[in-house]
């Protein structure tokens, strides 16, 4: 049973590294195509673009529903407005 758990952990770590590298690949492409360095301080994993606005992600259901593609509620207030191309 321990060897099975070890194998599961190994696979989970592998999948995490793949997802992380895919994310980094997207940042590198954004830097290449739009001239924004991948280490730009404007990138914030605690935020998402909703209705063409950058909003903070919180612990409440409204933020989670926005990320999942459901219509936002009036409680979602943008931190700042950024035009999305």
PDB file of N, CA, C and O in Angstrom:
ATOM      1  N   UNK A   1       0.820  -1.195   0.000  1.00  0.00           N
ATOM      2  CA  UNK A   1       0.000   0.000   0.000  1.00  0.00           C
ATOM      3  C   UNK A   1       0.871   1.269   0.000  1.00  0.00           C
ATOM      4  O   UNK A   1       0.529   2.260  -0.645  1.00  0.00           O
ATOM      5  N   UNK A   2       1.986   1.232   0.720  1.00  0.00           N
ATOM      6  CA  UNK A   2       2.870   2.392   0.767  1.00  0.00           C
ATOM      7  C   UNK A   2       3.472   2.696  -0.599  1.00  0.00           C
ATOM      8  O   UNK A   2       3.639   3.859  -0.968  1.00  0.00           O
ATOM      9  N   UNK A   3       3.797   1.641  -1.349  1.00  0.00           N
ATOM     10  CA  UNK A   3       4.372   1.867  -2.678  1.00  0.00           C
ATOM     11  C   UNK A   3       3.342   2.498  -3.607  1.00  0.00           C
ATOM     12  O   UNK A   3       3.693   3.297  -4.475  1.00  0.00           O
ATOM     13  N   UNK A   4       2.076   2.141  -3.430  1.00  0.00           N
ATOM     14  CA  UNK A   4       1.010   2.744  -4.235  1.00  0.00           C
ATOM     15  C   UNK A   4       0.866   4.223  -3.889  1.00  0.00           C
ATOM     16  O   UNK A   4       0.737   5.060  -4.783  1.00  0.00           O
ATOM     17  N   UNK A   5       0.886   4.547  -2.604  1.00  0.00           N
ATOM     18  CA  UNK A   5       0.810   5.950  -2.179  1.00  0.00           C
ATOM     19  C   UNK A   5       2.004   6.747  -2.683  1.00  0.00           C
ATOM     20  O   UNK A   5       1.856   7.898  -3.094  1.00  0.00           O
ATOM     21  N   UNK A   6       3.178   6.145  -2.654  1.00  0.00           N
ATOM     22  CA  UNK A   6       4.384   6.817  -3.156  1.00  0.00           C
ATOM     23  C   UNK A   6       4.260   7.070  -4.655  1.00  0.00           C
ATOM     24  O   UNK A   6       4.651   8.132  -5.138  1.00  0.00           O
ATOM     25  N   UNK A   7       3.725   6.111  -5.385  1.00  0.00           N
ATOM     26  CA  UNK A   7       3.548   6.267  -6.830  1.00  0.00           C
ATOM     27  C   UNK A   7       2.527   7.360  -7.133  1.00  0.00           C
ATOM     28  O   UNK A   7       2.707   8.130  -8.076  1.00  0.00           O
ATOM     29  N   UNK A   8       1.457   7.433  -6.342  1.00  0.00           N
ATOM     30  CA  UNK A   8       0.439   8.481  -6.524  1.00  0.00           C
ATOM     31  C   UNK A   8       1.059   9.849  -6.278  1.00  0.00           C
ATOM     32  O   UNK A   8       0.828  10.777  -7.053  1.00  0.00           O
ATOM     33  N   UNK A   9       1.840   9.989  -5.217  1.00  0.00           N
ATOM     34  CA  UNK A   9       2.495  11.261  -4.921  1.00  0.00           C
ATOM     35  C   UNK A   9       3.463  11.656  -6.028  1.00  0.00           C
ATOM     36  O   UNK A   9       3.553  12.829  -6.391  1.00  0.00           O
ATOM     37  N   UNK A  10       4.176  10.689  -6.556  1.00  0.00           N
ATOM     38  CA  UNK A  10       5.107  10.951  -7.651  1.00  0.00           C
ATOM     39  C   UNK A  10       4.360  11.463  -8.880  1.00  0.00           C
ATOM     40  O   UNK A  10       4.797  12.415  -9.526  1.00  0.00           O
ATOM     41  N   UNK A  11       3.241  10.834  -9.197  1.00  0.00           N
ATOM     42  CA  UNK A  11       2.433  11.256 -10.359  1.00  0.00           C
ATOM     43  C   UNK A  11       1.832  12.643 -10.136  1.00  0.00           C
ATOM     44  O   UNK A  11       1.787  13.458 -11.058  1.00  0.00           O
ATOM     45  N   UNK A  12       1.371  12.910  -8.913  1.00  0.00           N
ATOM     46  CA  UNK A  12       0.812  14.225  -8.614  1.00  0.00           C
ATOM     47  C   UNK A  12       1.875  15.312  -8.775  1.00  0.00           C
ATOM     48  O   UNK A  12       1.596  16.380  -9.320  1.00  0.00           O
ATOM     49  N   UNK A  13       3.083  15.042  -8.304  1.00  0.00           N
ATOM     50  CA  UNK A  13       4.174  16.006  -8.453  1.00  0.00           C
ATOM     51  C   UNK A  13       4.508  16.251  -9.912  1.00  0.00           C
ATOM     52  O   UNK A  13       4.771  17.382 -10.320  1.00  0.00           O
ATOM     53  N   UNK A  14       4.495  15.177 -10.694  1.00  0.00           N
ATOM     54  CA  UNK A  14       4.760  15.297 -12.125  1.00  0.00           C
ATOM     55  C   UNK A  14       3.696  16.164 -12.796  1.00  0.00           C
ATOM     56  O   UNK A  14       4.027  17.036 -13.599  1.00  0.00           O
ATOM     57  N   UNK A  15       2.427  15.933 -12.477  1.00  0.00           N
ATOM     58  CA  UNK A  15       1.333  16.706 -13.077  1.00  0.00           C
ATOM     59  C   UNK A  15       1.423  18.176 -12.653  1.00  0.00           C
ATOM     60  O   UNK A  15       1.152  19.068 -13.457  1.00  0.00           O
ATOM     61  N   UNK A  16       1.794  18.426 -11.422  1.00  0.00           N
ATOM     62  CA  UNK A  16       1.946  19.800 -10.953  1.00  0.00           C
ATOM     63  C   UNK A  16       3.045  20.516 -11.728  1.00  0.00           C
ATOM     64  O   UNK A  16       2.878  21.671 -12.118  1.00  0.00           O
ATOM     65  N   UNK A  17       4.160  19.841 -11.951  1.00  0.00           N
ATOM     66  CA  UNK A  17       5.257  20.446 -12.708  1.00  0.00           C
ATOM     67  C   UNK A  17       4.838  20.736 -14.150  1.00  0.00           C
ATOM     68  O   UNK A  17       5.218  21.765 -14.709  1.00  0.00           O
ATOM     69  N   UNK A  18       4.060  19.839 -14.752  1.00  0.00           N
ATOM     70  CA  UNK A  18       3.570  20.073 -16.120  1.00  0.00           C
ATOM     71  C   UNK A  18       2.673  21.303 -16.160  1.00  0.00           C
ATOM     72  O   UNK A  18       2.820  22.148 -17.044  1.00  0.00           O
ATOM     73  N   UNK A  19       1.743  21.412 -15.209  1.00  0.00           N
ATOM     74  CA  UNK A  19       0.844  22.572 -15.171  1.00  0.00           C
ATOM     75  C   UNK A  19       1.613  23.859 -14.927  1.00  0.00           C
ATOM     76  O   UNK A  19       1.329  24.887 -15.541  1.00  0.00           O
ATOM     77  N   UNK A  20       2.582  23.802 -14.035  1.00  0.00           N
ATOM     78  CA  UNK A  20       3.389  24.979 -13.734  1.00  0.00           C
ATOM     79  C   UNK A  20       4.184  25.426 -14.963  1.00  0.00           C
ATOM     80  O   UNK A  20       4.263  26.620 -15.253  1.00  0.00           O
ATOM     81  N   UNK A  21       4.769  24.473 -15.679  1.00  0.00           N
ATOM     82  CA  UNK A  21       5.542  24.818 -16.865  1.00  0.00           C
ATOM     83  C   UNK A  21       4.632  25.370 -17.963  1.00  0.00           C
ATOM     84  O   UNK A  21       5.034  26.275 -18.695  1.00  0.00           O
ATOM     85  N   UNK A  22       3.417  24.843 -18.088  1.00  0.00           N
ATOM     86  CA  UNK A  22       2.472  25.377 -19.073  1.00  0.00           C
ATOM     87  C   UNK A  22       2.117  26.826 -18.751  1.00  0.00           C
ATOM     88  O   UNK A  22       2.010  27.660 -19.650  1.00  0.00           O
ATOM     89  N   UNK A  23       1.936  27.117 -17.480  1.00  0.00           N
ATOM     90  CA  UNK A  23       1.650  28.490 -17.061  1.00  0.00           C
ATOM     91  C   UNK A  23       2.827  29.396 -17.398  1.00  0.00           C
ATOM     92  O   UNK A  23       2.646  30.482 -17.948  1.00  0.00           O
ATOM     93  N   UNK A  24       4.030  28.944 -17.067  1.00  0.00           N
ATOM     94  CA  UNK A  24       5.225  29.740 -17.368  1.00  0.00           C
ATOM     95  C   UNK A  24       5.394  29.937 -18.870  1.00  0.00           C
ATOM     96  O   UNK A  24       5.839  30.996 -19.312  1.00  0.00           O
ATOM     97  N   UNK A  25       5.043  28.926 -19.652  1.00  0.00           N
ATOM     98  CA  UNK A  25       5.105  29.040 -21.106  1.00  0.00           C
ATOM     99  C   UNK A  25       4.165  30.150 -21.581  1.00  0.00           C
ATOM    100  O   UNK A  25       4.528  30.936 -22.455  1.00  0.00           O
ATOM    101  N   UNK A  26       2.967  30.216 -21.014  1.00  0.00           N
ATOM    102  CA  UNK A  26       2.029  31.282 -21.369  1.00  0.00           C
ATOM    103  C   UNK A  26       2.572  32.656 -21.026  1.00  0.00           C
ATOM    104  O   UNK A  26       2.405  33.600 -21.799  1.00  0.00           O
ATOM    105  N   UNK A  27       3.226  32.780 -19.867  1.00  0.00           N
ATOM    106  CA  UNK A  27       3.834  34.062 -19.494  1.00  0.00           C
ATOM    107  C   UNK A  27       4.942  34.451 -20.467  1.00  0.00           C
ATOM    108  O   UNK A  27       5.060  35.613 -20.855  1.00  0.00           O
ATOM    109  N   UNK A  28       5.752  33.468 -20.858  1.00  0.00           N
ATOM    110  CA  UNK A  28       6.821  33.769 -21.812  1.00  0.00           C
ATOM    111  C   UNK A  28       6.248  34.212 -23.158  1.00  0.00           C
ATOM    112  O   UNK A  28       6.810  35.094 -23.808  1.00  0.00           O
ATOM    113  N   UNK A  29       5.142  33.612 -23.579  1.00  0.00           N
ATOM    114  CA  UNK A  29       4.521  34.021 -24.838  1.00  0.00           C
ATOM    115  C   UNK A  29       3.932  35.428 -24.720  1.00  0.00           C
ATOM    116  O   UNK A  29       4.020  36.216 -25.661  1.00  0.00           O
ATOM    117  N   UNK A  30       3.335  35.746 -23.577  1.00  0.00           N
ATOM    118  CA  UNK A  30       2.825  37.105 -23.368  1.00  0.00           C
ATOM    119  C   UNK A  30       3.972  38.109 -23.442  1.00  0.00           C
ATOM    120  O   UNK A  30       3.832  39.182 -24.029  1.00  0.00           O
ATOM    121  N   UNK A  31       5.101  37.753 -22.844  1.00  0.00           N
ATOM    122  CA  UNK A  31       6.266  38.632 -22.893  1.00  0.00           C
ATOM    123  C   UNK A  31       6.751  38.805 -24.327  1.00  0.00           C
ATOM    124  O   UNK A  31       7.101  39.910 -24.739  1.00  0.00           O
ATOM    125  N   UNK A  32       6.771  37.722 -25.079  1.00  0.00           N
ATOM    126  CA  UNK A  32       7.252  37.760 -26.458  1.00  0.00           C
ATOM    127  C   UNK A  32       6.329  38.586 -27.346  1.00  0.00           C
ATOM    128  O   UNK A  32       6.791  39.464 -28.074  1.00  0.00           O
ATOM    129  N   UNK A  33       5.019  38.309 -27.291  1.00  0.00           N
ATOM    130  CA  UNK A  33       4.076  38.955 -28.205  1.00  0.00           C
ATOM    131  C   UNK A  33       3.698  40.374 -27.792  1.00  0.00           C
ATOM    132  O   UNK A  33       3.394  41.207 -28.646  1.00  0.00           O
ATOM    133  N   UNK A  34       3.715  40.652 -26.504  1.00  0.00           N
ATOM    134  CA  UNK A  34       3.215  41.949 -26.045  1.00  0.00           C
ATOM    135  C   UNK A  34       4.266  42.799 -25.354  1.00  0.00           C
ATOM    136  O   UNK A  34       3.960  43.888 -24.869  1.00  0.00           O
ATOM    137  N   UNK A  35       5.496  42.319 -25.304  1.00  0.00           N
ATOM    138  CA  UNK A  35       6.572  43.110 -24.724  1.00  0.00           C
ATOM    139  C   UNK A  35       6.453  43.324 -23.227  1.00  0.00           C
ATOM    140  O   UNK A  35       7.023  44.274 -22.691  1.00  0.00           O
ATOM    141  N   UNK A  36       5.722  42.457 -22.544  1.00  0.00           N
ATOM    142  CA  UNK A  36       5.589  42.553 -21.096  1.00  0.00           C
ATOM    143  C   UNK A  36       6.466  41.463 -20.485  1.00  0.00           C
ATOM    144  O   UNK A  36       6.213  40.280 -20.715  1.00  0.00           O
ATOM    145  N   UNK A  37       7.485  41.829 -19.718  1.00  0.00           N
ATOM    146  CA  UNK A  37       8.367  40.817 -19.137  1.00  0.00           C
ATOM    147  C   UNK A  37       7.592  39.838 -18.247  1.00  0.00           C
ATOM    148  O   UNK A  37       6.660  40.231 -17.545  1.00  0.00           O
ATOM    149  N   UNK A  38       7.980  38.581 -18.282  1.00  0.00           N
ATOM    150  CA  UNK A  38       7.287  37.557 -17.505  1.00  0.00           C
ATOM    151  C   UNK A  38       7.385  37.797 -16.002  1.00  0.00           C
ATOM    152  O   UNK A  38       6.575  37.274 -15.237  1.00  0.00           O
ATOM    153  N   UNK A  39       8.373  38.584 -15.574  1.00  0.00           N
ATOM    154  CA  UNK A  39       8.501  38.883 -14.145  1.00  0.00           C
ATOM    155  C   UNK A  39       7.930  40.260 -13.799  1.00  0.00           C
ATOM    156  O   UNK A  39       8.255  40.822 -12.753  1.00  0.00           O
ATOM    157  N   UNK A  40       7.087  40.799 -14.670  1.00  0.00           N
ATOM    158  CA  UNK A  40       6.464  42.099 -14.439  1.00  0.00           C
ATOM    159  C   UNK A  40       5.635  42.067 -13.153  1.00  0.00           C
ATOM    160  O   UNK A  40       4.918  41.101 -12.893  1.00  0.00           O
ATOM    161  N   UNK A  41       5.738  43.111 -12.368  1.00  0.00           N
ATOM    162  CA  UNK A  41       5.039  43.155 -11.077  1.00  0.00           C
ATOM    163  C   UNK A  41       3.514  43.230 -11.225  1.00  0.00           C
ATOM    164  O   UNK A  41       2.792  43.036 -10.247  1.00  0.00           O
ATOM    165  N   UNK A  42       3.022  43.506 -12.428  1.00  0.00           N
ATOM    166  CA  UNK A  42       1.567  43.571 -12.619  1.00  0.00           C
ATOM    167  C   UNK A  42       0.913  42.191 -12.622  1.00  0.00           C
ATOM    168  O   UNK A  42      -0.294  42.082 -12.403  1.00  0.00           O
ATOM    169  N   UNK A  43       1.696  41.132 -12.867  1.00  0.00           N
ATOM    170  CA  UNK A  43       1.134  39.784 -12.788  1.00  0.00           C
ATOM    171  C   UNK A  43       0.828  39.472 -11.337  1.00  0.00           C
ATOM    172  O   UNK A  43       1.677  39.669 -10.468  1.00  0.00           O
ATOM    173  N   UNK A  44      -0.368  38.991 -11.067  1.00  0.00           N
ATOM    174  CA  UNK A  44      -0.771  38.664  -9.708  1.00  0.00           C
ATOM    175  C   UNK A  44      -1.679  37.448  -9.765  1.00  0.00           C
ATOM    176  O   UNK A  44      -2.789  37.527 -10.289  1.00  0.00           O
ATOM    177  N   UNK A  45      -1.221  36.329  -9.233  1.00  0.00           N
ATOM    178  CA  UNK A  45      -2.016  35.105  -9.267  1.00  0.00           C
ATOM    179  C   UNK A  45      -3.240  35.182  -8.371  1.00  0.00           C
ATOM    180  O   UNK A  45      -4.098  34.301  -8.416  1.00  0.00           O
ATOM    181  N   UNK A  46      -3.328  36.219  -7.567  1.00  0.00           N
ATOM    182  CA  UNK A  46      -4.494  36.415  -6.718  1.00  0.00           C
ATOM    183  C   UNK A  46      -5.587  37.196  -7.413  1.00  0.00           C
ATOM    184  O   UNK A  46      -6.570  37.587  -6.783  1.00  0.00           O
ATOM    185  N   UNK A  47      -5.424  37.430  -8.716  1.00  0.00           N
ATOM    186  CA  UNK A  47      -6.408  38.196  -9.474  1.00  0.00           C
ATOM    187  C   UNK A  47      -6.768  37.463 -10.755  1.00  0.00           C
ATOM    188  O   UNK A  47      -6.040  36.577 -11.205  1.00  0.00           O
ATOM    189  N   UNK A  48      -7.898  37.843 -11.337  1.00  0.00           N
ATOM    190  CA  UNK A  48      -8.324  37.267 -12.605  1.00  0.00           C
ATOM    191  C   UNK A  48      -9.004  38.372 -13.405  1.00  0.00           C
ATOM    192  O   UNK A  48      -9.420  39.389 -12.850  1.00  0.00           O
ATOM    193  N   UNK A  49      -9.112  38.164 -14.701  1.00  0.00           N
ATOM    194  CA  UNK A  49      -9.806  39.108 -15.563  1.00  0.00           C
ATOM    195  C   UNK A  49     -11.251  38.640 -15.691  1.00  0.00           C
ATOM    196  O   UNK A  49     -11.519  37.534 -16.158  1.00  0.00           O
ATOM    197  N   UNK A  50     -12.175  39.500 -15.270  1.00  0.00           N
ATOM    198  CA  UNK A  50     -13.602  39.207 -15.329  1.00  0.00           C
ATOM    199  C   UNK A  50     -14.285  40.396 -15.984  1.00  0.00           C
ATOM    200  O   UNK A  50     -14.132  41.532 -15.535  1.00  0.00           O
ATOM    201  N   UNK A  51     -15.032  40.137 -17.035  1.00  0.00           N
ATOM    202  CA  UNK A  51     -15.719  41.216 -17.755  1.00  0.00           C
ATOM    203  C   UNK A  51     -14.762  42.337 -18.128  1.00  0.00           C
ATOM    204  O   UNK A  51     -15.064  43.515 -17.934  1.00  0.00           O
ATOM    205  N   UNK A  52     -13.614  41.965 -18.663  1.00  0.00           N
ATOM    206  CA  UNK A  52     -12.589  42.910 -19.112  1.00  0.00           C
ATOM    207  C   UNK A  52     -12.038  43.778 -17.996  1.00  0.00           C
ATOM    208  O   UNK A  52     -11.557  44.882 -18.254  1.00  0.00           O
ATOM    209  N   UNK A  53     -12.100  43.297 -16.753  1.00  0.00           N
ATOM    210  CA  UNK A  53     -11.537  44.021 -15.615  1.00  0.00           C
ATOM    211  C   UNK A  53     -10.734  43.068 -14.753  1.00  0.00           C
ATOM    212  O   UNK A  53     -11.068  41.887 -14.650  1.00  0.00           O
ATOM    213  N   UNK A  54      -9.678  43.572 -14.132  1.00  0.00           N
ATOM    214  CA  UNK A  54      -8.847  42.789 -13.237  1.00  0.00           C
ATOM    215  C   UNK A  54      -9.449  42.859 -11.841  1.00  0.00           C
ATOM    216  O   UNK A  54      -9.571  43.946 -11.274  1.00  0.00           O
ATOM    217  N   UNK A  55      -9.829  41.709 -11.276  1.00  0.00           N
ATOM    218  CA  UNK A  55     -10.451  41.679  -9.953  1.00  0.00           C
ATOM    219  C   UNK A  55      -9.692  40.719  -9.047  1.00  0.00           C
ATOM    220  O   UNK A  55      -9.110  39.738  -9.509  1.00  0.00           O
ATOM    221  N   UNK A  56      -9.707  41.016  -7.750  1.00  0.00           N
ATOM    222  CA  UNK A  56      -9.079  40.127  -6.771  1.00  0.00           C
ATOM    223  C   UNK A  56      -9.942  38.897  -6.572  1.00  0.00           C
ATOM    224  O   UNK A  56     -11.171  38.973  -6.576  1.00  0.00           O
ATOM    225  N   UNK A  57      -9.286  37.771  -6.399  1.00  0.00           N
ATOM    226  CA  UNK A  57      -9.999  36.544  -6.067  1.00  0.00           C
ATOM    227  C   UNK A  57     -10.068  36.435  -4.555  1.00  0.00           C
ATOM    228  O   UNK A  57      -9.056  36.578  -3.869  1.00  0.00           O
ATOM    229  N   UNK A  58     -11.238  36.187  -4.048  1.00  0.00           N
ATOM    230  CA  UNK A  58     -11.410  36.044  -2.608  1.00  0.00           C
ATOM    231  C   UNK A  58     -11.881  34.653  -2.264  1.00  0.00           C
ATOM    232  O   UNK A  58     -11.863  33.747  -3.097  1.00  0.00           O
ATOM    233  N   UNK A  59     -12.297  34.501  -1.044  1.00  0.00           N
ATOM    234  CA  UNK A  59     -12.752  33.205  -0.573  1.00  0.00           C
ATOM    235  C   UNK A  59     -14.257  33.027  -0.738  1.00  0.00           C
ATOM    236  O   UNK A  59     -14.776  31.941  -0.480  1.00  0.00           O
ATOM    237  N   UNK A  60     -14.972  34.076  -1.166  1.00  0.00           N
ATOM    238  CA  UNK A  60     -16.426  33.943  -1.239  1.00  0.00           C
ATOM    239  C   UNK A  60     -16.875  33.321  -2.552  1.00  0.00           C
ATOM    240  O   UNK A  60     -16.093  33.210  -3.496  1.00  0.00           O
ATOM    241  N   UNK A  61     -18.126  32.922  -2.604  1.00  0.00           N
ATOM    242  CA  UNK A  61     -18.682  32.210  -3.763  1.00  0.00           C
ATOM    243  C   UNK A  61     -18.740  33.088  -5.004  1.00  0.00           C
ATOM    244  O   UNK A  61     -18.633  32.577  -6.118  1.00  0.00           O
ATOM    245  N   UNK A  62     -18.906  34.396  -4.838  1.00  0.00           N
ATOM    246  CA  UNK A  62     -19.012  35.281  -6.001  1.00  0.00           C
ATOM    247  C   UNK A  62     -17.745  35.221  -6.843  1.00  0.00           C
ATOM    248  O   UNK A  62     -17.823  35.131  -8.068  1.00  0.00           O
ATOM    249  N   UNK A  63     -16.580  35.269  -6.204  1.00  0.00           N
ATOM    250  CA  UNK A  63     -15.331  35.216  -6.944  1.00  0.00           C
ATOM    251  C   UNK A  63     -15.144  33.876  -7.628  1.00  0.00           C
ATOM    252  O   UNK A  63     -14.690  33.819  -8.770  1.00  0.00           O
ATOM    253  N   UNK A  64     -15.488  32.806  -6.946  1.00  0.00           N
ATOM    254  CA  UNK A  64     -15.343  31.475  -7.535  1.00  0.00           C
ATOM    255  C   UNK A  64     -16.262  31.318  -8.735  1.00  0.00           C
ATOM    256  O   UNK A  64     -15.872  30.717  -9.736  1.00  0.00           O
ATOM    257  N   UNK A  65     -17.472  31.847  -8.651  1.00  0.00           N
ATOM    258  CA  UNK A  65     -18.396  31.716  -9.775  1.00  0.00           C
ATOM    259  C   UNK A  65     -17.901  32.501 -10.975  1.00  0.00           C
ATOM    260  O   UNK A  65     -18.148  32.103 -12.114  1.00  0.00           O
ATOM    261  N   UNK A  66     -17.199  33.620 -10.742  1.00  0.00           N
ATOM    262  CA  UNK A  66     -16.673  34.398 -11.852  1.00  0.00           C
ATOM    263  C   UNK A  66     -15.602  33.620 -12.591  1.00  0.00           C
ATOM    264  O   UNK A  66     -15.559  33.634 -13.822  1.00  0.00           O
ATOM    265  N   UNK A  67     -14.749  32.950 -11.859  1.00  0.00           N
ATOM    266  CA  UNK A  67     -13.684  32.190 -12.485  1.00  0.00           C
ATOM    267  C   UNK A  67     -14.259  31.025 -13.274  1.00  0.00           C
ATOM    268  O   UNK A  67     -13.709  30.647 -14.309  1.00  0.00           O
ATOM    269  N   UNK A  68     -15.351  30.454 -12.802  1.00  0.00           N
ATOM    270  CA  UNK A  68     -15.952  29.311 -13.473  1.00  0.00           C
ATOM    271  C   UNK A  68     -16.827  29.730 -14.646  1.00  0.00           C
ATOM    272  O   UNK A  68     -17.421  28.873 -15.300  1.00  0.00           O
ATOM    273  N   UNK A  69     -16.922  31.020 -14.928  1.00  0.00           N
ATOM    274  CA  UNK A  69     -17.630  31.478 -16.109  1.00  0.00           C
ATOM    275  C   UNK A  69     -19.076  31.854 -15.872  1.00  0.00           C
ATOM    276  O   UNK A  69     -19.794  32.160 -16.824  1.00  0.00           O
ATOM    277  N   UNK A  70     -19.519  31.841 -14.636  1.00  0.00           N
ATOM    278  CA  UNK A  70     -20.886  32.245 -14.341  1.00  0.00           C
ATOM    279  C   UNK A  70     -20.961  33.767 -14.305  1.00  0.00           C
ATOM    280  O   UNK A  70     -19.945  34.433 -14.109  1.00  0.00           O
ATOM    281  N   UNK A  71     -22.148  34.317 -14.493  1.00  0.00           N
ATOM    282  CA  UNK A  71     -22.267  35.782 -14.491  1.00  0.00           C
ATOM    283  C   UNK A  71     -21.835  36.371 -13.158  1.00  0.00           C
ATOM    284  O   UNK A  71     -22.168  35.820 -12.109  1.00  0.00           O
ATOM    285  N   UNK A  72     -21.103  37.472 -13.174  1.00  0.00           N
ATOM    286  CA  UNK A  72     -20.673  38.102 -11.934  1.00  0.00           C
ATOM    287  C   UNK A  72     -21.846  38.793 -11.243  1.00  0.00           C
ATOM    288  O   UNK A  72     -22.844  39.138 -11.877  1.00  0.00           O
ATOM    289  N   UNK A  73     -21.708  38.986  -9.940  1.00  0.00           N
ATOM    290  CA  UNK A  73     -22.715  39.724  -9.188  1.00  0.00           C
ATOM    291  C   UNK A  73     -22.227  41.147  -8.988  1.00  0.00           C
ATOM    292  O   UNK A  73     -21.083  41.465  -9.313  1.00  0.00           O
ATOM    293  N   UNK A  74     -23.077  41.996  -8.461  1.00  0.00           N
ATOM    294  CA  UNK A  74     -22.703  43.388  -8.234  1.00  0.00           C
ATOM    295  C   UNK A  74     -21.616  43.539  -7.175  1.00  0.00           C
ATOM    296  O   UNK A  74     -21.000  44.600  -7.074  1.00  0.00           O
ATOM    297  N   UNK A  75     -21.370  42.492  -6.383  1.00  0.00           N
ATOM    298  CA  UNK A  75     -20.381  42.593  -5.309  1.00  0.00           C
ATOM    299  C   UNK A  75     -18.941  42.552  -5.821  1.00  0.00           C
ATOM    300  O   UNK A  75     -18.016  42.863  -5.070  1.00  0.00           O
ATOM    301  N   UNK A  76     -18.737  42.177  -7.073  1.00  0.00           N
ATOM    302  CA  UNK A  76     -17.369  42.119  -7.612  1.00  0.00           C
ATOM    303  C   UNK A  76     -16.914  43.520  -8.010  1.00  0.00           C
ATOM    304  O   UNK A  76     -17.421  44.106  -8.966  1.00  0.00           O
ATOM    305  N   UNK A  77     -15.964  44.036  -7.271  1.00  0.00           N
ATOM    306  CA  UNK A  77     -15.437  45.356  -7.536  1.00  0.00           C
ATOM    307  C   UNK A  77     -14.029  45.237  -8.084  1.00  0.00           C
ATOM    308  O   UNK A  77     -13.204  44.553  -7.478  1.00  0.00           O
ATOM    309  N   UNK A  78     -13.720  45.869  -9.195  1.00  0.00           N
ATOM    310  CA  UNK A  78     -12.378  45.757  -9.766  1.00  0.00           C
ATOM    311  C   UNK A  78     -11.348  46.509  -8.930  1.00  0.00           C
ATOM    312  O   UNK A  78     -11.646  47.545  -8.335  1.00  0.00           O
ATOM    313  N   UNK A  79     -10.139  45.972  -8.896  1.00  0.00           N
ATOM    314  CA  UNK A  79      -9.031  46.671  -8.262  1.00  0.00           C
ATOM    315  C   UNK A  79      -8.562  47.814  -9.142  1.00  0.00           C
ATOM    316  O   UNK A  79      -8.208  48.890  -8.662  1.00  0.00           O
ATOM    317  N   UNK A  80      -8.569  47.553 -10.443  1.00  0.00           N
ATOM    318  CA  UNK A  80      -8.164  48.541 -11.419  1.00  0.00           C
ATOM    319  C   UNK A  80      -8.743  48.114 -12.751  1.00  0.00           C
ATOM    320  O   UNK A  80      -9.092  46.949 -12.942  1.00  0.00           O
ATOM    321  N   UNK A  81      -8.842  49.036 -13.649  1.00  0.00           N
ATOM    322  CA  UNK A  81      -9.370  48.726 -14.974  1.00  0.00           C
ATOM    323  C   UNK A  81      -8.205  48.599 -15.942  1.00  0.00           C
ATOM    324  O   UNK A  81      -7.360  49.489 -16.036  1.00  0.00           O
ATOM    325  N   UNK A  82      -8.170  47.490 -16.656  1.00  0.00           N
ATOM    326  CA  UNK A  82      -7.158  47.241 -17.660  1.00  0.00           C
ATOM    327  C   UNK A  82      -7.867  46.801 -18.925  1.00  0.00           C
ATOM    328  O   UNK A  82      -8.693  45.889 -18.893  1.00  0.00           O
ATOM    329  N   UNK A  83      -7.551  47.446 -20.039  1.00  0.00           N
ATOM    330  CA  UNK A  83      -8.145  47.050 -21.313  1.00  0.00           C
ATOM    331  C   UNK A  83      -7.575  45.699 -21.725  1.00  0.00           C
ATOM    332  O   UNK A  83      -6.364  45.479 -21.688  1.00  0.00           O
ATOM    333  N   UNK A  84      -8.473  44.799 -22.117  1.00  0.00           N
ATOM    334  CA  UNK A  84      -8.061  43.482 -22.576  1.00  0.00           C
ATOM    335  C   UNK A  84      -8.154  43.460 -24.092  1.00  0.00           C
ATOM    336  O   UNK A  84      -9.188  43.803 -24.667  1.00  0.00           O
ATOM    337  N   UNK A  85      -7.079  43.061 -24.727  1.00  0.00           N
ATOM    338  CA  UNK A  85      -7.039  43.056 -26.185  1.00  0.00           C
ATOM    339  C   UNK A  85      -7.605  41.764 -26.707  1.00  0.00           C
ATOM    340  O   UNK A  85      -7.661  41.560 -27.920  1.00  0.00           O
TER     341      UNK A  85
END
